Amino acid sequence: MLREYHKWHSPTLGREMELLQFGHSGARVIVFPTSQGRYFDWENRGLINTLGHHIAEGWIQVFCVDSIDPESWFNRGIDSTSRARRHLQYQDYVINEVMPFTYSKNDNPFTIATGASFGAYHSASIALRFPEYFNRVLGMSGVYDVREWTDDYMDETIQQGSPCEFIANLHDGNKLDRIREIEWIIPIGVEDPLYGNNKWFSQLMWDKGVWHAMKEWNGNAHDWPEWHQMIVQYIGGA
């Protein structure tokens, strides 16, 4: 399996950013780590090995990006709006720097955003704001509202980074049409504390005519063993 490490200074974020690339061809998969996670987490946790056959066969090419969660939503040293603003800068980094980099490695037009827990949040948040860049979103055990990280405060800037509020307040017909073209898959355990949030997000999506597959799993299902099963089951479709 081809494995490459990449690092560059991000002009968008004003800091060094790292990522790992696995594979040589296929659908491009942008992997977001869990809360405050790192670009090497999926490799260390064995998910890359779980996807090894898919990668070796050239069905997918995986790009594991780093996070800056400690500088954004988890940064209690700044106000909630500033946290959101830093998060939106991170999304700009992914769109304006990571995406062109992936295109330079692979011209396959099909792109998947995926992650587990807070990584699922990142996947949904960026795909809602930039739907033209993504064809499938696989959000495993995700959270789709950021009020926990804003002390329940909400404004227009925070709304841009909070999937539930974003889709509820979206009235741009062209953007909605593009969001409706994405294949949305959101597996969640029925005993996961985030289950209610997923139900809310699902209802908001239906209210906007966005078809999606909310997959209910037994138990909590909010841990790496279940994510290994989910990624294999859903990476290729709903």
N, C-alpha and C positions, 0 to 999 in steps of 0.2 A: 504494500500500500504506500503510495506517495504521501510523504509528510513534509511540510515546509513550515518553518517559523518565520514570521515577518514582524518588523517593528519600524515605525517611522514617527517623526514629530508631526503631530496633528496641528495644522494652523487653526482649525476650527475650535479645538479644545485648549490649545496652548500648552500641550504636554505630550510626552511620549505615549504611544498606544501600541499594543501588541495583539497578534492574532495567530492562530494555527490553521493551516490548510491541510485537508486530507482528500486525496483522490485527484484524478486527472481529467474527468469529464462527467457529464450527466447534469441533471437538475442541480442548480446551485442552492445550497441549504445554508442559511444564515442562522447560527446557533447563538442564542443569548443565555448567559449563565444565570443561576439562581441569585437570590438577593445578596448583594455585595460580593458576588462570586467573581471568578477569574476565567480567562480564556482557556486554561488548561483543565478546568473541572470535568468536562465531559470525557476527556481522555483519561484522567485519573480515576474517574468513577466507572470506567469501562463501557460507556455508551458508544464510543467510537469503535471498540471491538465488536459490540453488538451489531453495529451497522457495517462491519467489515466486509461482508459479502456484497452488499449494495455498493460500497465504495470501490472495491476491487473490480467489480463487473462494469464500472463506469456508469452506473445508474444515477448516482448522486455524487456531488463534490461538496464537501463540508467546510465551512469557514466558521471557526469558533472565535467570536469577538470578545474583547474584554469589556468590563463594565466600569462605570464611574459612580455607581450608586452611593458610595460614601461621600461623594461631593455633591450629590443631588438630593434624592428623597430621604436618605438616611443622615443628612448633615443637619443636626440640630443646632448648629452654630449660626445658621442663617434663617431668614424668614421663609415661610412656605412658598411664596411667589418666586423668590430667588432659587429655591430648590427646583421648582418647576422649570424655571428659565434655564438652569444648568442641564436638566434632563432634555429639554428641547434642543439645546446645543449638541448633546450627545447624539440625538437622532439626526441632526444635520451632519455630524461626523460620519455616521453610518451611510447616509444617502450620498453625500458629496465626496467621501473618501473611500470607504470600504466598498461600496457598490461598483464604482469605476475600477477599483483594483480587481474585484471578482470578474468583471467583464474582460479584463486584460488576460485573465487566466483561462477563461472559458466563455464562449459566446452562446452557450445554451440559453435560450430566452426564458426558461421556466425557473422561477425563484420561489423558494419556500422559506418562511420565517418560522422558527420554532424555539421552544424553551420550556422549562418546567418551573412552576411556582412563579417567582418574580420574572423569570425568563419568559414565561408565557405572557405575562403583563407586557414586557417589552415588545414581544412579537405582535400582539394585538394593537398596542399603542402606535407603533411605527407604521403598521399596515393601514390603519384607519387614516392616518395623516397623509401617507404617501402610497395610496393604493395602486398607483400605476406601476410600482416597482415589484409588486408581489402577486403571485398566482395562487398560493396556498398558505394558510396559517394553521399551524398545529400548536395549540396552547394547552399544555398538560398541567392540570391542577393549578390553574391560574387565578390571579386576583385582577379584577378589572375596574377597580375604583381606588383612588389614592387618598381618600379622606383620613385613613389611619396615619398617613405620613404628613398630613397637613393640619392635624388637630381639628378635623371636620370643617376646616375653612375651604372655601371655593371661590375662585374668581375666573376671569376669562383666560388668563395665562395658564392656571392650573388645569382648567377644563381641557385645554389642548393636549394635556398629557394624561388625562383620566378617561379611559375608554368608555365607561358607562355614560359620563356626562358629555363626552365628545359626540357619541352617536345619538344621544337623546336630543342634542341641540343642533344637529347637523341638518341643514335645509338646502344645501347645494346639490341640485339634482344631478349634475354631471359627476360630482365626486361620489354620490350615493350609487350611481350606476356602476362606477368602477369598483366600488366596495362590493357590490352585489356579484361581480364577476369572480371574486376571490373564492376559493374553496376554504371554508372555515370549519375547523374540527377542534372541538373543545372537550376532551375527556376529563371527567371529574368524579371523585369518589362520593357516593351518596352520604357518607358520614364525615366527609371533609368539612372543616369549619367554613371553608370558602364555597361550599355548595350553594348556599343562598345567594351569594354574590354572582355565581355563574348563572343561576336561574334568572336573576335580574338582568344580567347582560344579555342572555339569550332572548328574553322577552323584548328588550329594547331593540335588539337586532330584528326580530320578527316584526315589530312595530314599524320598522323602516323598510320592510320587504327584503331583508338580507337573509337568504337561505343559508343554513349552517347545520352542522351535525354536532349536537351536544350528546356526548357518549357517557352514560352513567355506569360507573364501576362499583362493585361491591366494596363495602368497608370504607376506610379512609382513603387508601390508595394515593397518599401524598408522600411518597418516598422513592428512592432510587430503584428498588426492585420493580415497582409498578411502572416507573418511567421507562425502564428497559423494555417492558412488554408493550407499552403504549407506542413507543417510537417505531418499533418494528411493525406493529399492526396498522399504524395510520400514516407512516411517512409516504406511502405510495398511494394514499387515497382514503376516502371516507368509508 
